[in-house]
Amino acid sequence: MNRTQLGTALRALRQASGKEAKTVARGAVMSASKLSKIETGKAPPTVVDVERILTAIGVSDEVKTEYMAAARAEATEATAWRLIRRLGHHRKQQQIKALDDTTGLIRVFQPSLVPGLLQTPEYVRAVFGRRDLTEEQLSRAVAARLARQRSLYDATKTLRFVITEPVLRWRLVPAAMMAGQLDRIISASRLSHVDIRIVPLSAPQTDVPAHSFVIRDDRMVTVETVHAELMVTDPRDVETYIHKYDGFAAGALSGDEMRRAVEGIRDKYLREQESIP
């Protein structure tokens, strides 16, 4: 089976399962019309589309492996942010949550923003507020991201974060809110299945951050660029990102040392807030 035959094959799987299209579409976090276009070959499915459809149908691991291999025939996919905006940022957050739900190990590298799973409501609103959304669109996007954060408390998962120190100092929200955001990071770091590390500015480095990325298990990487989100699935490329992540994690502060460093930055925000007449 090649990639062009995926849609027809997915439809055959769904029909064999006895599940209605609308049921599978709902489970795959997509519209029924999108599923129809995929099944009829009018719209090529992404790797994430295929994974969610297979999960919604409920196929065996053997079948899933076969279909995912075909889906990954194209190693890197790009989705422009303008298309995500058309879809709706709240819908995108729901799709990411569906992806997180099927992932056991999530590794996040962030040199730009506090990772989405760790953001406070005020920080989330500031992040989406940059995107020129209507108040209704903004509220729905914020609510969807906050709902997605339930994954942070799922002890069956392993969540690892590497954040560079400038992220903690980048004033996306006022000082008091930044202090609250850093408290949130400190609190989350105490969860037994969560590992948060900070790359300090004072540490000598042999690599450069470049951009943020998220590794899901060892099977895929999502990368955010200025114009698009990239999905990387070639095992050789995924391994490159794992190597980069491990390099920064090895030299980062962790545990109590990390918490003391974050508390020091937080306290500066608090003193600044107290000095405001």
Residue frames as qw, qx, qy, qz and C-alpha x, y, z in Angstrom:
[[0.000, 0.887, 0.461, 0.000, 0.00, 0.00, 0.00],
 [0.416, 0.203, -0.023, 0.886, 1.35, 3.42, -0.93],
 [0.045, -0.280, -0.391, 0.875, 0.41, 6.81, 0.44],
 [0.324, 0.048, -0.327, -0.887, -2.08, 7.59, -2.33],
 [0.523, -0.217, -0.764, -0.308, -4.11, 4.49, -1.46],
 [0.125, -0.014, -0.725, 0.677, -4.44, 5.35, 2.21],
 [0.422, 0.012, 0.140, -0.896, -7.83, 7.04, 2.01],
 [0.745, 0.026, -0.464, -0.478, -9.55, 4.10, 0.35],
 [0.554, 0.041, -0.790, 0.258, -7.87, 1.65, 2.72],
 [0.040, -0.028, 0.573, -0.818, -8.92, 3.67, 5.76],
 [0.610, -0.004, -0.066, -0.790, -12.52, 3.69, 4.55],
 [0.739, 0.031, -0.645, -0.192, -12.42, -0.09, 4.11],
 [0.331, 0.046, -0.765, 0.550, -11.09, -0.47, 7.65],
 [0.289, -0.020, 0.352, -0.890, -13.82, 1.74, 9.06],
 [0.715, 0.023, -0.289, -0.636, -16.57, -0.08, 7.20],
 [0.651, 0.055, -0.754, 0.061, -15.19, -3.45, 8.33],
 [0.134, 0.051, -0.687, 0.712, -15.27, -2.22, 11.92],
 [0.167, -0.616, -0.762, -0.113, -18.97, -1.39, 11.61],
 [0.215, -0.561, -0.311, 0.736, -18.43, 2.14, 12.89],
 [0.330, 0.863, 0.373, 0.082, -20.22, 5.08, 11.29],
 [0.513, 0.482, -0.005, 0.710, -18.17, 7.85, 9.70],
 [0.212, -0.805, 0.013, -0.554, -19.46, 10.47, 12.14],
 [0.822, -0.569, 0.009, 0.017, -18.39, 8.32, 15.10],
 [0.821, 0.022, 0.055, 0.568, -14.87, 7.86, 13.76],
 [0.270, 0.667, 0.057, 0.692, -14.61, 11.53, 12.82],
 [0.466, -0.815, 0.012, -0.345, -15.60, 12.57, 16.33],
 [0.879, -0.417, 0.084, 0.216, -13.06, 10.19, 17.86],
 [0.718, 0.196, 0.141, 0.653, -10.37, 11.47, 15.47],
 [0.163, -0.712, -0.165, 0.663, -11.15, 15.11, 16.36],
 [0.077, -0.124, 0.504, 0.852, -12.04, 16.13, 12.81],
 [0.564, 0.288, 0.109, -0.766, -15.17, 17.05, 10.92],
 [0.749, 0.228, 0.618, -0.072, -17.16, 14.38, 9.10],
 [0.588, 0.799, -0.004, -0.123, -16.56, 16.26, 5.85],
 [0.021, 0.767, -0.637, -0.073, -12.80, 16.08, 6.32],
 [0.556, -0.184, 0.809, -0.038, -12.95, 12.34, 6.96],
 [0.731, 0.536, 0.395, -0.146, -15.08, 11.94, 3.84],
 [0.404, 0.861, -0.284, -0.123, -12.53, 13.83, 1.74],
 [0.222, -0.580, 0.783, 0.024, -9.73, 11.65, 3.10],
 [0.650, 0.060, 0.750, -0.106, -11.63, 8.43, 2.45],
 [0.682, 0.657, 0.314, -0.074, -12.51, 9.46, -1.12],
 [0.714, 0.053, 0.245, 0.654, -8.98, 10.64, -1.93],
 [0.193, 0.880, 0.237, 0.364, -9.95, 14.29, -2.31],
 [0.193, -0.892, 0.308, -0.268, -7.68, 15.35, 0.58],
 [0.675, 0.265, -0.628, 0.283, -4.37, 13.66, 1.46],
 [0.702, -0.688, -0.176, -0.054, -4.20, 12.63, 5.13],
 [0.060, 0.769, -0.547, 0.325, -1.35, 13.77, 7.34],
 [0.431, 0.141, -0.845, 0.282, 0.52, 11.36, 9.59],
 [0.170, -0.002, 0.614, -0.771, -1.46, 12.69, 12.56],
 [0.668, 0.098, -0.114, -0.729, -4.75, 12.28, 10.66],
 [0.702, 0.136, -0.679, -0.166, -3.97, 8.63, 9.95],
 [0.253, 0.094, -0.816, 0.512, -2.94, 7.91, 13.53],
 [0.349, 0.037, 0.429, -0.833, -6.09, 9.49, 14.97],
 [0.730, 0.128, -0.293, -0.604, -8.37, 7.70, 12.49],
 [0.606, 0.131, -0.783, 0.048, -6.77, 4.33, 13.24],
 [0.057, 0.042, -0.734, 0.675, -7.10, 4.96, 16.98],
 [0.517, 0.079, 0.180, -0.833, -10.75, 5.95, 16.57],
 [0.755, 0.130, -0.498, -0.406, -11.47, 2.80, 14.55],
 [0.699, -0.471, 0.474, -0.256, -9.63, 0.66, 17.11],
 [0.825, 0.415, -0.378, -0.062, -7.33, -1.45, 14.91],
 [0.916, -0.309, -0.015, 0.254, -4.69, -3.93, 16.08],
 [0.346, -0.771, 0.331, 0.420, -1.06, -2.90, 16.60],
 [0.569, -0.010, 0.659, 0.492, -0.04, -4.87, 13.51],
 [0.341, 0.731, 0.515, 0.290, -2.51, -3.05, 11.28],
 [0.129, -0.974, -0.048, 0.178, -1.57, 0.29, 12.81],
 [0.507, -0.516, 0.461, 0.514, 2.12, -0.34, 12.12],
 [0.508, 0.288, 0.650, 0.487, 1.41, -1.13, 8.46],
 [0.177, 0.866, 0.418, 0.209, -0.75, 1.93, 7.88],
 [0.288, -0.912, 0.079, 0.281, 1.56, 4.30, 9.75],
 [0.582, -0.245, 0.509, 0.585, 4.49, 3.12, 7.64],
 [0.372, 0.551, 0.565, 0.489, 2.57, 4.16, 4.53],
 [0.087, -0.962, -0.260, -0.014, 1.62, 7.48, 6.10],
 [0.438, -0.776, 0.236, 0.388, 5.24, 8.23, 6.92],
 [0.756, 0.324, 0.350, 0.448, 6.39, 7.68, 3.34],
 [0.234, 0.779, 0.013, 0.581, 6.66, 11.46, 3.18],
 [0.602, -0.114, -0.525, 0.590, 9.11, 12.24, 5.95],
 [0.146, -0.289, -0.316, 0.892, 8.22, 15.89, 6.70],
 [0.046, 0.695, 0.632, 0.339, 4.88, 17.68, 6.39],
 [0.151, -0.071, -0.198, 0.966, 4.23, 21.39, 6.81],
 [0.046, -0.738, -0.663, -0.112, 0.96, 23.10, 7.75],
 [0.177, 0.404, -0.016, 0.898, 0.91, 26.88, 7.37],
 [0.050, -0.269, -0.622, 0.733, -0.37, 28.83, 10.38],
 [0.362, 0.115, -0.135, -0.915, -2.89, 30.59, 8.13],
 [0.571, -0.107, -0.718, -0.383, -4.53, 27.21, 7.54],
 [0.354, -0.239, -0.788, 0.444, -4.54, 26.47, 11.27],
 [0.130, 0.175, 0.257, -0.941, -6.17, 29.85, 11.85],
 [0.515, -0.001, -0.442, -0.734, -8.86, 28.90, 9.33],
 [0.537, -0.175, -0.825, 0.008, -9.38, 25.60, 11.18],
 [0.523, -0.756, -0.060, -0.390, -9.55, 27.44, 14.51],
 [0.183, 0.539, -0.701, 0.429, -6.87, 27.51, 17.18],
 [0.635, -0.270, 0.498, -0.524, -9.25, 25.85, 19.65],
 [0.953, 0.222, -0.026, -0.205, -9.69, 22.97, 17.22],
 [0.563, 0.567, -0.546, 0.251, -5.92, 22.69, 16.82],
 [0.222, -0.483, 0.670, -0.519, -5.54, 22.44, 20.60],
 [0.858, -0.044, 0.300, -0.415, -8.10, 19.63, 20.64],
 [0.865, 0.423, -0.270, -0.008, -6.12, 17.81, 17.97],
 [0.250, 0.584, -0.658, 0.405, -2.90, 18.18, 19.95],
 [0.557, -0.336, 0.549, -0.525, -4.67, 16.81, 23.03],
 [0.953, 0.161, 0.054, -0.250, -5.82, 13.77, 21.03],
 [0.672, 0.531, -0.466, 0.221, -2.20, 13.25, 19.99],
 [0.095, -0.545, 0.643, -0.530, -0.96, 13.64, 23.56],
 [0.800, -0.202, 0.299, -0.479, -3.53, 11.10, 24.73],
 [0.978, 0.205, -0.042, -0.007, -1.83, 8.41, 22.60],
 [0.477, 0.632, -0.460, 0.403, 1.71, 9.35, 23.66],
 [0.813, -0.457, -0.311, 0.183, 3.53, 7.82, 26.63],
 [0.583, -0.393, 0.002, 0.711, 6.66, 9.98, 26.58],
 [0.275, 0.910, 0.211, 0.228, 6.54, 13.68, 25.68],
 [0.599, -0.318, 0.003, 0.735, 9.79, 15.66, 25.47],
 [0.201, 0.937, 0.259, 0.118, 9.56, 19.42, 24.98],
 [0.552, -0.140, 0.012, 0.822, 12.42, 21.79, 24.15],
 [0.076, 0.909, 0.386, 0.141, 11.51, 25.47, 24.44],
 [0.496, -0.106, -0.054, 0.860, 13.87, 28.43, 23.89],
 [0.006, -0.367, -0.323, -0.872, 11.02, 30.87, 23.15],
 [0.535, -0.438, -0.078, -0.718, 7.94, 30.44, 25.36],
 [0.440, -0.206, 0.757, -0.437, 6.81, 28.61, 28.47],
 [0.092, -0.051, -0.941, -0.322, 5.59, 25.22, 27.16],
 [0.467, -0.300, -0.353, -0.753, 1.83, 25.09, 26.61],
 [0.685, -0.349, -0.639, -0.018, 1.24, 22.37, 29.21],
 [0.506, -0.279, -0.458, 0.675, 2.85, 24.59, 31.87],
 [0.058, 0.337, 0.117, 0.932, 1.26, 27.94, 31.01],
 [0.077, 0.382, 0.622, -0.679, -0.98, 29.84, 33.42],
 [0.319, 0.723, 0.612, 0.019, -4.33, 31.14, 32.07],
 [0.024, 0.919, -0.024, -0.394, -2.90, 34.69, 31.87],
 [0.260, -0.490, 0.653, 0.516, 0.12, 33.50, 29.92],
 [0.414, 0.316, 0.817, 0.247, -2.05, 31.43, 27.58],
 [0.250, 0.870, 0.396, -0.156, -4.19, 34.47, 26.84],
 [0.080, -0.825, 0.306, 0.469, -1.07, 36.54, 26.08],
 [0.383, -0.185, 0.790, 0.441, 0.26, 33.85, 23.72],
 [0.325, 0.510, 0.757, 0.247, -2.95, 33.60, 21.70],
 [0.057, 0.882, 0.260, -0.389, -3.53, 37.34, 21.99],
 [0.218, -0.521, 0.471, 0.678, -0.67, 37.87, 19.55],
 [0.301, 0.136, 0.846, 0.418, -2.65, 36.19, 16.79],
 [0.250, 0.092, -0.182, -0.946, -5.24, 38.90, 16.13],
 [0.153, -0.327, -0.926, -0.112, -8.22, 36.78, 17.14],
 [0.402, -0.563, -0.226, -0.686, -11.71, 37.95, 17.98],
 [0.364, -0.432, 0.571, -0.595, -12.65, 37.82, 21.66],
 [0.917, -0.021, 0.149, -0.369, -14.74, 34.69, 21.05],
 [0.833, 0.401, -0.361, 0.120, -11.91, 32.97, 19.14],
 [0.159, 0.570, -0.614, 0.523, -9.44, 33.95, 21.84],
 [0.605, -0.338, 0.454, -0.561, -11.63, 32.62, 24.65],
 [0.971, 0.111, 0.001, -0.211, -12.19, 29.31, 22.87],
 [0.663, 0.507, -0.477, 0.276, -8.46, 28.89, 22.16],
 [0.110, -0.530, 0.612, -0.576, -7.56, 29.64, 25.79],
 [0.788, -0.197, 0.322, -0.486, -10.20, 27.21, 27.09],
 [0.942, 0.270, -0.188, -0.068, -9.01, 24.47, 24.73],
 [0.456, 0.525, -0.593, 0.405, -5.39, 24.82, 25.83],
 [0.352, -0.434, 0.568, -0.604, -6.33, 24.79, 29.51],
 [0.923, -0.020, 0.134, -0.361, -8.41, 21.64, 28.91],
 [0.796, 0.436, -0.402, 0.121, -5.41, 20.08, 27.21],
 [0.049, 0.629, -0.614, 0.474, -3.33, 20.68, 30.34],
 [0.857, -0.320, 0.199, -0.351, -5.08, 17.81, 32.10],
 [0.888, 0.304, -0.310, 0.152, -2.39, 15.64, 30.48],
 [0.147, 0.655, -0.537, 0.512, 0.09, 17.20, 32.91],
 [0.509, -0.387, 0.553, -0.534, -1.55, 15.31, 35.77],
 [0.952, 0.127, -0.150, -0.234, -1.75, 11.94, 34.00],
 [0.454, -0.654, 0.605, -0.003, 0.76, 9.86, 35.97],
 [0.888, 0.157, 0.419, 0.102, 0.74, 7.14, 33.30],
 [0.589, 0.760, -0.010, 0.274, 2.74, 9.51, 31.09],
 [0.639, -0.378, 0.008, 0.670, 6.32, 10.72, 31.36],
 [0.258, 0.935, 0.175, 0.171, 6.65, 14.45, 30.65],
 [0.658, -0.302, 0.053, 0.687, 10.04, 16.07, 30.20],
 [0.223, 0.957, 0.158, 0.099, 10.72, 19.74, 29.57],
 [0.608, -0.178, 0.038, 0.773, 13.94, 21.57, 28.79],
 [0.103, 0.951, 0.278, 0.092, 13.52, 25.37, 28.88],
 [0.549, 0.288, -0.145, 0.771, 16.21, 27.97, 28.31],
 [0.294, -0.445, -0.451, 0.715, 16.60, 30.68, 30.96],
 [0.027, 0.019, -0.189, -0.981, 15.63, 33.61, 28.65],
 [0.333, -0.442, -0.716, -0.425, 12.10, 32.14, 28.48],
 [0.440, -0.579, -0.594, 0.344, 11.74, 32.86, 32.21],
 [0.256, -0.447, -0.095, 0.852, 12.82, 36.46, 31.70],
 [0.035, 0.222, 0.557, 0.800, 10.81, 37.21, 28.56],
 [0.164, 0.276, 0.523, -0.789, 8.06, 39.55, 29.78],
 [0.103, -0.296, -0.759, -0.570, 5.08, 38.38, 27.84],
 [0.403, -0.746, -0.488, -0.208, 2.87, 39.35, 30.79],
 [0.165, -0.846, 0.223, -0.455, 3.36, 41.88, 33.66],
 [0.155, 0.480, -0.765, 0.402, 5.80, 41.14, 36.50],
 [0.558, -0.183, 0.571, -0.573, 3.16, 39.82, 38.94],
 [0.906, 0.254, 0.030, -0.336, 1.83, 37.42, 36.30],
 [0.595, 0.527, -0.595, 0.116, 5.35, 36.29, 35.39],
 [0.176, -0.403, 0.757, -0.483, 5.92, 35.51, 39.08],
 [0.776, 0.034, 0.393, -0.492, 2.76, 33.42, 39.06],
 [0.824, 0.456, -0.285, -0.177, 3.91, 31.68, 35.89],
 [0.330, 0.516, -0.742, 0.272, 7.24, 30.74, 37.47],
 [0.480, -0.236, 0.651, -0.539, 5.41, 29.45, 40.56],
 [0.887, 0.236, 0.066, -0.391, 3.41, 27.22, 38.24],
 [0.659, 0.512, -0.549, 0.056, 6.63, 25.78, 36.77],
 [0.036, -0.438, 0.769, -0.465, 8.05, 25.14, 40.24],
 [0.691, -0.060, 0.460, -0.555, 4.83, 23.42, 41.35],
 [0.886, 0.347, -0.139, -0.273, 4.64, 21.20, 38.25],
 [0.420, 0.573, -0.686, 0.156, 8.27, 20.15, 38.69],
 [0.336, -0.338, 0.745, -0.468, 7.33, 18.38, 41.93],
 [0.897, 0.137, 0.064, -0.416, 5.06, 15.90, 40.15],
 [0.681, -0.362, 0.622, 0.137, 6.73, 12.48, 40.15],
 [0.722, 0.342, 0.537, 0.269, 6.25, 11.86, 36.42],
 [0.326, 0.930, 0.088, 0.143, 7.34, 15.36, 35.35],
 [0.687, -0.275, 0.082, 0.667, 10.94, 16.45, 34.78],
 [0.240, 0.956, 0.126, 0.112, 11.57, 20.17, 34.17],
 [0.706, -0.230, 0.078, 0.665, 15.07, 21.42, 33.44],
 [0.138, 0.978, 0.049, -0.148, 16.40, 24.93, 32.88],
 [0.750, 0.276, 0.037, 0.600, 19.39, 25.71, 30.67],
 [0.309, -0.831, -0.141, 0.441, 21.15, 28.59, 32.51],
 [0.423, 0.898, -0.069, 0.103, 22.67, 31.51, 30.65],
 [0.286, -0.823, 0.492, 0.001, 25.83, 31.15, 32.74],
 [0.826, -0.139, 0.533, 0.119, 26.61, 27.63, 31.49],
 [0.000, -0.489, 0.644, 0.589, 29.11, 27.20, 28.59],
 [0.790, 0.372, 0.363, -0.326, 27.38, 25.75, 25.52],
 [0.304, -0.261, 0.743, 0.536, 28.48, 23.80, 22.45],
 [0.169, 0.452, 0.798, 0.362, 25.11, 23.96, 20.66],
 [0.161, 0.006, 0.006, -0.987, 22.52, 26.64, 19.79],
 [0.432, 0.264, 0.682, -0.527, 18.76, 26.44, 20.52],
 [0.023, 0.087, 0.727, 0.681, 17.51, 27.25, 16.98],
 [0.511, -0.232, -0.257, -0.787, 13.78, 26.64, 17.63],
 [0.578, -0.185, 0.600, -0.522, 11.29, 24.82, 19.81],
 [0.555, 0.120, -0.729, -0.382, 10.21, 21.23, 19.19],
 [0.712, -0.248, 0.443, -0.485, 8.20, 18.42, 20.79],
 [0.293, 0.260, -0.905, -0.165, 9.19, 14.74, 20.56],
 [0.796, -0.151, 0.173, -0.560, 6.36, 12.23, 21.02],
 [0.950, -0.121, 0.280, 0.068, 7.70, 8.84, 22.04],
 [0.392, -0.424, 0.553, 0.600, 10.37, 8.09, 19.41],
 [0.497, 0.429, 0.721, 0.222, 7.96, 8.29, 16.49],
 [0.279, 0.754, 0.362, 0.473, 7.41, 11.93, 15.58],
 [0.349, -0.328, -0.191, 0.857, 8.54, 15.50, 16.18],
 [0.174, 0.875, 0.416, 0.175, 6.54, 18.70, 15.80],
 [0.464, -0.141, 0.012, 0.874, 8.46, 21.90, 15.05],
 [0.125, 0.898, 0.387, -0.170, 7.06, 25.43, 15.11],
 [0.454, 0.079, 0.216, 0.861, 8.54, 27.90, 12.61],
 [0.090, 0.280, 0.108, -0.950, 7.43, 31.45, 11.87],
 [0.457, 0.169, -0.348, -0.801, 5.11, 30.46, 9.02],
 [0.798, -0.004, -0.466, -0.381, 4.20, 26.83, 9.65],
 [0.689, -0.425, 0.542, -0.225, 4.14, 23.79, 11.89],
 [0.481, 0.444, -0.729, -0.200, 6.32, 20.91, 10.68],
 [0.894, -0.239, 0.285, -0.250, 5.69, 17.24, 11.38],
 [0.260, 0.608, -0.747, -0.067, 8.83, 15.08, 11.19],
 [0.914, -0.152, 0.215, -0.309, 8.49, 11.29, 11.11],
 [0.755, 0.450, -0.461, 0.125, 11.58, 9.88, 9.40],
 [0.847, -0.485, -0.138, 0.167, 13.34, 7.85, 12.16],
 [0.672, 0.137, -0.072, 0.724, 16.72, 9.32, 11.19],
 [0.017, 0.586, 0.030, 0.810, 15.43, 12.87, 11.60],
 [0.671, -0.663, -0.181, -0.280, 13.60, 12.03, 14.82],
 [0.850, -0.249, -0.175, 0.429, 16.87, 10.68, 16.20],
 [0.392, 0.404, -0.057, 0.825, 18.56, 13.99, 15.35],
 [0.338, -0.671, -0.049, -0.658, 16.05, 15.84, 17.53],
 [0.854, -0.485, -0.190, 0.007, 16.40, 13.31, 20.35],
 [0.741, 0.045, -0.161, 0.650, 20.18, 13.83, 20.28],
 [0.107, 0.526, -0.032, 0.843, 19.75, 17.62, 20.41],
 [0.606, -0.649, -0.145, -0.436, 17.27, 17.35, 23.27],
 [0.890, -0.330, -0.203, 0.239, 19.53, 15.05, 25.27],
 [0.565, 0.280, -0.154, 0.761, 22.48, 17.40, 24.78],
 [0.152, -0.577, 0.061, -0.800, 20.65, 20.37, 26.29],
 [0.778, -0.529, -0.193, -0.278, 19.06, 18.24, 29.03],
 [0.844, -0.072, -0.318, 0.426, 22.47, 16.95, 30.14],
 [0.400, 0.171, -0.216, 0.874, 23.76, 20.45, 30.86],
 [0.309, -0.600, -0.226, -0.703, 20.56, 21.86, 32.36],
 [0.160, -0.244, 0.655, -0.698, 19.64, 22.48, 35.98],
 [0.586, -0.277, -0.669, -0.363, 17.20, 20.00, 37.48],
 [0.585, -0.414, -0.648, 0.258, 15.51, 19.17, 40.78],
 [0.378, -0.799, -0.297, 0.362, 16.13, 21.46, 43.74],
 [0.408, -0.283, 0.237, 0.835, 18.89, 23.32, 41.90],
 [0.076, 0.401, 0.587, 0.699, 16.47, 24.17, 39.11],
 [0.283, -0.781, -0.550, -0.084, 13.80, 25.25, 41.57],
 [0.438, -0.631, -0.127, 0.628, 16.21, 27.56, 43.41],
 [0.280, -0.040, 0.391, 0.876, 17.19, 29.21, 40.13],
 [0.096, -0.556, -0.620, -0.545, 13.55, 29.74, 39.10],
 [0.399, -0.763, -0.459, 0.218, 12.67, 31.03, 42.58],
 [0.414, -0.390, 0.035, 0.822, 15.47, 33.60, 42.30],
 [0.065, 0.192, 0.481, 0.853, 14.02, 34.98, 39.07],
 [0.291, -0.655, -0.655, -0.239, 10.50, 34.86, 40.49],
 [0.436, -0.647, -0.361, 0.510, 11.55, 36.82, 43.56],
 [0.251, -0.142, 0.200, 0.936, 12.95, 39.58, 41.35],
 [0.151, -0.445, -0.596, -0.650, 9.55, 39.90, 39.70],
 [0.437, -0.687, -0.575, 0.076, 7.89, 40.07, 43.12],
 [0.410, -0.474, -0.155, 0.763, 10.26, 42.77, 44.37],
 [0.105, 0.103, 0.392, 0.908, 9.64, 44.74, 41.21],
 [0.281, -0.581, -0.642, -0.414, 5.90, 44.48, 41.73],
 [0.481, -0.646, -0.467, 0.365, 6.19, 45.57, 45.36],
 [0.360, -0.279, 0.023, 0.890, 8.12, 48.68, 44.34],
 [0.013, 0.438, 0.532, 0.724, 5.28, 49.90, 42.11],
 [0.108, 0.041, 0.415, -0.902, 3.47, 52.76, 43.95]]
